[in-house]
């Protein structure tokens, strides 16, 4: 369904307009045509751009090519439900507001929606003032986030950034020594390592130990932003630069001035943007999309990837000149399986960190249970261990069978088990560590996605 461009729509009466809201782009997703028409008709006079879709798949197409500030999303959709899609959006890095609407709901549904990342939850049928008030509250929260972007990110990251350096293994000690030396200079740093090894946490530590520590630390996941929008996200845009750009907006380079810009998963950047990024790093000047003006920026770049950038260069997917520019200092983070002696310290750290936040008592983990943790290969690395401790605190015990579907009780109890059960446990635990992403899980397991899907289907867990 084509978008409704409300720049040509007659404005609403002044008393019904929401102050500061008309520049917003809104996506409405509902398979009920009457409700869809009602929402579009209600919202069109009050904002700049309204898009509509009848399924999550249609909505995803809009998000790939347009900047969306708010999604009004029905829970009951054909195929993928609204809650399922919302969980995927949040995992992919979508930070816009989302209001879930439904005709049938109970307390459990509302709780699930809010846990999935919904900004608000409204029951059908509703009146125009209800939806407008919900959107107004979302807009106020978004403005507050935008105005305090740097401060919020710095505060959010401060309590956990040292988790990457917990442990006394030779690998972690060597990493600490490298950080001390690298933090003292202002060179560009490239962090390489498997997913879950703590690259962002190390980047925060580099920033905290540097002369830029009083400035902002601004992270961006390059893989979570669509290729069509990444240039605007990084460098900002001028008014009228593209459909929906009703006013100029600063990018992340602007917000990181005086501090550190962390470009996570940099290997995912499209080649044209790589060329633009190279110029920005070399000249320390950026050109917002649609602008003729060069804007000077003073910041440090820290980049990270779980891929081998040298291999990406050889394959023609990454620019050699950008690789050399980023590789002024290169640090490789060890996977957890290479410093398993740090597992007890990491467990104690996560227990102390998470128990108060969850309102739970720290668990006592037996020597036998600790031995089991040490025997596991941890494909999801430190992140997977942290998730395990969090779930254990919620459940009240380190129940491996409950935490890793398909794990035989015999394994934690030290009894011998068959090879098929071990294979099943390993595959399902890898899937668990990457939140069900079968493409990523197949890469970690060294098999094709088709092979992985066939195995999982055999166990009735597709």
N, C-alpha and C positions, 0 to 999 in steps of 0.2 A: 504494500500500500504506500503511495507516495507521501512525502512529508507535507505538512501544511505550513507554508511560509507565511507567517502572520505579519510580516512587514507591510503587507498590502491589506491587512484586515482592519476594519474600523475599530479604533480603540474602545475599550470598555469605559463605562462611566467612571469618573475620577474616584468616587467613593468606593468602587469595587476593585480598583487596581491595587496591587501590592507594591509598596515602595521598593525600588531597586530590583524588582523581580523580572521586568520585561526582557532583560537580556538573556534569560535562561533558555536552554534547549531541553526539551522534555520528550521522553519516549514513553508512550502508553502501550501496554501489552495486555490484551484481553481478547479471548476468542468469541465473546458474546458481542455481536455487532451493535446492538442497541446501546450497551454500556460503553463500547468503544466510541461510538458517535457522540454520546453524551459528554464523555470526558474531553474529546477533542474540541467539541463546540464550546465547552466551558473554559478550557485552558487557552484556546487559540487567541482570544482577544487580550489575554493577560501576559503573554510572553512572546518572544521573538520567533521561536521555531518549535513546532510540534511534529513528532514522528509517531506513526502508529504501526502496530504489528499484531498478528493473531496467534503467534506462537513464540516460544523461546528461541527457536532457530531463526525466525524472521527478525526478532529483536537483536540477536547476535550479529546479524548482517549489518544492521544500522550502526551498532556500536563499533564495528570494525572500521567504518569510514567517517564517523561523525563524532564531534565532541558532545557528550550528553551530560547534563548537570543533574538530572533527576529522572528516575524510572518509576512510573506508576504501574505496578505489576500484579496481575491476577494470580492467585495461587493455583486454581484449577485450570490447567491448560492442556491441550492435546499433546501427547508425547511427554516431554520433560515438564515437571511441575514448576511453578514459580519459585518455590523454596529451593528445589534442586538447582535451578538455574542461578538463583541468588548466591548459593554456596560456591558455585563455579566462578561467578563474577568476582566475588571477594578473593578467592584463591588466585585468580588471574591478575589481581591488583586494581580492580575497578573501585574507585574511592567516592563515586557520586552517591547522592542520596537515593534511597529506594523505599517507596511506600507500597506495602503489600495490601491487597484488597481481596475479600472473599465473602461469599454468601453463607458459607458453612464453616464454623470454627468453634473450637473449644479452647480451654486454657492451655492444653498441651501444644496445640497448633500455634497459638500466639507465642508461647515460649520458644518453640522451635524456630519460628520466623525471626524473632529478635536475636536469637543465638546465631542464626545464619547471617545476620548483618543488616536486617531491616531497620530503617530509620523510624518507621511508624507502621501501624497495623489498623486497618479500618474495615468495619463490617458493612456489607451491602444489606439493604439499600441505604444510601447516605445522601445528604443534601449538599448543595453547592458550598455553603459556608464551611462544612466539615472538611471537605477535600482542600478548599482554599486555605483554611487555618492550618491544616497539616503541612501543606506545601510552604506556607509562610514560616512555620517553625523550622522546617528543613533548610529554608533559605537563610534564616538567621544563623543557624548552626554552621552552614557552609561559609558564610561571611566571616564568622568568628574564626573558623579553621584557617581561612585564607589569610586573614590579618595577622594571625599568630602562628603561621606555618612553621617558621624556624624555631621559635621557642617551644612549641608543642613537640616537634620531632626531637629536639635536644633533650627535653625532659623525659620523653618516652624511652629514649635509648639509654639514658644515664645509668639506671639501676642494673642493667644486665650486660653492659658492654665488656666487663672484665671476665665474663663466663668463658670466653674463648681462650683465656690464659690460665685456666685452672689446671693444676697438675705439675708434677716434678719430673716427668720423663725427659730423657735427653732431647727428644723432638720438641717438646714445649719449651724447655730451657733455651734451646737454640733459637726458637721463634722469638722468645722474649729478648734475647740479645740482639737479634736483627732489628726488632722494633725500636729498641733504644737508639741504635745507630741511624735508622732510616727516619725516625721522627724528628731528629735534629736538623734535617735538611728539608728543602721545599720541593724536592724532585717528584715527578709523577711516579706512582707506584702501581704495579700490576700484581694482583693476588690471584693465584691459580690453586685449584683444589676441587675435590669432589663436592657435590651438593651436600649441604648439612655439616660441613667442616667448620663453619663459623667465619666465613669471609667478611660479612658485614660487621661482625663483632670485632674482628681484627682491624678493619678499617676505622671503626669508632675509636679503638685503642690508639691507633696511629694519630688520629685527630686529637685525642685527649692529651697525648704526650707532646704534641707539636706546639710551635709558637702561635698557631692559629686556634688554640683550644678555646679562646674566648669568643671566637666567631662561630657561625652556624655549621652544623654537619647535616648535609642534605643528601639523602639516599634516593636513587631511582632505579627501579628494576626495568632494564631495557626490554626484557622479554614480555613484560606485562602491558606495554603500551603498543597500540597498533602502529604499523609502519607509516600509515597516513598521518598520524598525529604526533609521532615522536619528535619531529623537528620543532613543532610548536611547543611541545612540552619542555624541551630542553632550552630553546632560545626565545620563547615567547612569540607573540604575533601582533601585528598592527591591526587597527580597526579596518574591517572590510577585507582582510587577507583571504578569507574563505567564507563559505556559507555559515551563518551563525556567529561570526566574529563581529559582534556589534560594538565592541570596544577593545582597546588594546589590552593585552594581558602579559604580564611578565612570566618568563620561564624559570626553570630551576637554576640555570647559570646565574640569573639575577639574585635569586634567594640565597645562593651559596657565596656571595661576595664577602671576602674577608675570612672565609672558612674553607671547608672541604666539600667537594662534590663527589659523591660515591656512585660510580656507574657500574651497577651490578649486571651480570650476564651481558657484557659488552659484545660478545661474539654474535649476539642476536641482532645487532644493528644492521639495517639494510646498507648496502655498499654506498649509495648516494649520500646517506647521512654520515657515513664514516669519513667521507671527504670533507664534509662541512665541519665535523668534529675536529678533524686534524687541523684545519685552518684556525679554529677557535682556540685550540690548545697552543698552537705555535705563536699566534698573534695576541692571545689573551684579549680578543675582541669578538663580539658576536653580532650577528645581523638578525633581528627578529623577522619572522616570516611576513612577507608583504611590506617590509620597510627597506628604505635605501640607506638608513643610518647605521653606522657601526658603533657599538656600545662597548667601551672598555670594561673588563671584569678582572678582579684580582682574587684568585682562588687557587686551591690545589686540587688536582685530579687524582683520585684513587679509583682504579678500575678492577673488575673481578670477572672471572668466568670459570665454569666447571669444565669447559672444553680446552683442548690443546690449541692455543692460538697459532703456534707454528704449523700444526696440521691444517688449520683453517686457512692459513696463508697459502700453503702448498696446494690446497684444493680450490683456491681462487675465491673463497668466500669472505676473506678478510684482507684488507689492504696491508701490504708489507710495510709501507712508510708509517702507517698509524701504529702497527705492531711495534716497530722500533721506537716510535715516540713514546709509547706507553711503557715500554720495557726498560726505561732508565733504571728502575729498581724492580726486581721481580722476586716475589716471595711465594713459595709453595707450601700450602697448609697440609699437614699429614692427615690421612684418614684415621679414624678412631682405631681401626684394626691394627695400626702400626704403633699405637701407644696405649695399649689396653691396660697398662699398669696405672693409668690415670683414672680408670673407671670408678674406683671407690671414692676418690676425691671429687669427681664430677657428680656422682650420685649424692654425696653429702651436700655439695653446693646446690644442686637443683632441689634437694629436699628442703634445705634451709630457705631457699628463695621462694619456692612454690607453696609450701605448707601454709604459711601465714596468709598468702593471697587467697588460697582455697578454703581457709578456715578449717584445715585438717591437721591432725596430729602427725608428726614425722613417723615414718614406718621403720621398724627394725628389720633389716635384711640379714638373713643368716649367711654364714660362710658358704653353705651349699648354694644358696641363691646367687651370691656374689660370684661363685665359680661358674654358674650357668651364664651370667652376664659376660664373664670374661671369655667363655667359649664361643659366644655368638660373634658373627663377623661384622655386624652393624653396617649394612649397606647404606643406611640413611645417616650414618655417622653421629656426631654429637647431638644433632637435632632429633634424631630418632631416640636416643637415650633420654633426652629431656622429655619428649612426648611420653615415653614409657613411664617415667617417674610421675609425670602429671596424672596419667590415667591410673597409676597405682594408688596415688593419694586419694583420688576420687573413689576408687573401688574399695580402698582400705586394706589392700594386700597386693603382693607381687604375684598375681595369679596369671602365669604365663599362658595357660590355656585360654583364658578369657581375653587377654591382651592381644595375642597373636592367633587368629582363627586357624584351626587345624593343627595346632601344636599338641602332640601327644603328651598326656600326663606323665608318661614314662620318662620323658626327657629331663624335666626338672627334678624328677625323683631319682635320676641316675641309672634307670633300667635301660637295657639295650632296646633299640627300636629298629624297624626295617627302613631300607633306603628310600622307598616310596614315600613314607611318612615324613622323613627328613626333607626330601625334595619339596613336598607340599608345604611344609612349614616355612622353608626358606623363601619360596615364591610368594606365598601369601604375606609374609613379613615384609618383603621388599615392596609389594603393592601397598601395604599399610604405611610404609615409611614415605611413600611419594603420594599419599592421599588418593590412591586409586588410579593414578595416571599410568595407563598401560603402555604408552609409548616410552615414557621415561623408565618404567620398570623393565621393559624389554631391553632397553639400552644397558641398564645396570646388570641384567642377568646374562647379556651377551647372546640373546636369541631374538628371532623376529617377533613382531607384535602378533602375527597370525599364530605362531607356535604358542605364545603365551596365552592368547585367547582360547585356543583349543584346550590347553591344560586346565585353565580355570573353568571352562564350560564342563569339562569332565567331572569336576567336583561340585557342579551345580551352584557355582558362585559367580556367574558371569555378570 
